[in-house]
Amino acid sequence: MMTTASSKTLQGKTLLRYQLFCIYIFLYIGLFIALKSEAGEDPNIVVDYSPFWAVLILGAFAAFSIMNGVYNLKNCPDAAMEIDRDVKEAVTAMRKKGIIS
């Protein structure tokens, strides 16, 4: 089965994006708890601040994904002309009804 950006396979079954996210979160939480219990009294800066870094990296990835999507958005001149036509029709209809002058 082909792997795409939104789904992966696990033993022949396709997983959705939220399922993959849940798997990663559960693995991260399990690893964090295991490392935290191993550390005991000895403070470990990497383990202690790893939730902060995980949220920061996830936010940076989200921002990059949004910027990449906006940058690669295709221009659709036909759609722009259709919207302009629809707006003009709506303005004309509202003028006939006396809503705007």
C-alpha positions in Angstrom: 0.0 0.0 0.0 1.3 3.5 -0.8 2.3 5.8 2.0 1.0 9.3 1.8 1.4 12.4 3.8 -1.9 11.9 5.6 -1.8 8.1 6.2 0.6 5.3 7.0 0.0 1.6 7.3 0.3 -0.6 10.4 0.1 -4.3 9.7 -1.9 -3.6 6.5 -4.3 -1.2 8.1 -4.3 2.5 7.2 -4.0 4.9 10.1 -5.4 8.4 10.0 -3.4 11.5 10.9 -5.0 11.9 14.3 -4.3 8.2 15.1 -0.6 8.7 14.3 -0.6 11.8 16.4 -2.1 9.9 19.3 0.5 7.1 18.9 3.4 9.7 19.0 1.9 11.5 22.0 1.5 8.2 24.0 5.0 7.1 23.1 6.4 10.5 24.1 4.5 10.5 27.4 5.6 7.0 28.2 9.3 7.8 27.4 9.0 11.0 29.5 7.6 9.2 32.5 10.2 6.4 32.2 13.1 8.9 32.0 11.6 11.0 34.8 11.4 8.0 37.1 14.9 6.9 36.3 16.3 10.3 37.1 15.1 10.2 40.7 16.6 13.1 42.7 19.2 13.9 40.1 17.9 16.8 37.9 18.2 16.3 34.2 17.7 19.5 32.2 17.0 17.7 29.0 14.2 15.5 30.5 12.8 18.3 32.6 12.4 20.8 29.8 11.5 18.3 27.0 7.7 19.1 27.1 8.5 22.7 26.6 10.8 21.9 23.6 8.2 19.5 22.2 5.5 22.2 22.2 7.9 24.7 20.8 9.0 22.4 17.9 5.4 21.5 17.2 4.4 25.2 17.0 7.3 25.9 14.7 6.3 23.0 12.5 2.7 24.2 12.4 3.8 27.8 11.5 6.1 26.4 8.8 3.2 24.3 7.4 0.9 27.2 7.3 3.5 29.5 5.6 4.3 26.8 3.1 0.7 26.3 2.3 0.1 30.0 1.8 3.3 30.4 -0.3 2.3 27.5 -2.6 -1.4 28.5 -2.9 -2.2 28.8 -6.6 -3.7 31.9 -8.1 -7.1 31.3 -9.7 -8.1 34.3 -11.9 -11.3 32.5 -13.0 -12.4 32.2 -9.4 -11.6 35.8 -8.7 -13.7 37.0 -11.7 -16.6 34.7 -10.5 -16.4 36.3 -7.0 -16.4 39.8 -8.5 -19.5 38.9 -10.6 -21.3 37.5 -7.6 -20.5 40.6 -5.5 -21.8 42.9 -8.2 -25.0 40.8 -8.5 -25.5 40.9 -4.7 -25.0 44.7 -4.7 -27.5 45.1 -7.5 -30.1 42.9 -5.8 -29.7 44.8 -2.5 -30.1 48.1 -4.3 -33.3 46.9 -5.8 -34.6 45.9 -2.4 -33.6 49.2 -0.9 -31.1 47.7 1.6 -28.2 49.8 0.3 -28.3 53.0 -1.6 
